Amino acid sequence: MKEITDAEYELFQQLQTIWKHAVPEQSGHYFICGSGGEKDERGLPETILICPAAGLNEFKIYKRVE
C-alpha cells in the first residue's frame, strides 16, 4: 500500500468533497442550483439555491448575512 503525507490526505479529502457536490446525480449529495441578488465585493451573490439531490423538484434558498 502506498503511503501519503498529511498534506496529501487533506487535499484528497477536499477533492472528495468537491466531487460529491459536482456530480450529485452520481453521489446523491446536495448542490447549488442557482443564485440571485446583488453580488458583494468578493463576487458572492445575495442568495443561493440549494437542491437536496439531483432529480428533485425542490430547493431551499439561503441568504447572505453580514
Phi, psi and omega in degrees: 000137181280139178260147179233160179281168176299322179295319178294322178295319178299316178298318177301316179299317179295316180295325177296317177296316178301313182298315181304319184270346179276333180232066185298334179293336178262325186266337182080011182264163180291161179206158176282123183247002178177176179206167179196169178084183180290146175266144179277187183295341178265359179088009180273136182286162178294323179225152170231151178253129182246127176259131184292333178193154180298139177093350179274145181259052177207159176203164175243148179254128177248131184251139179292137173240145182274000000 
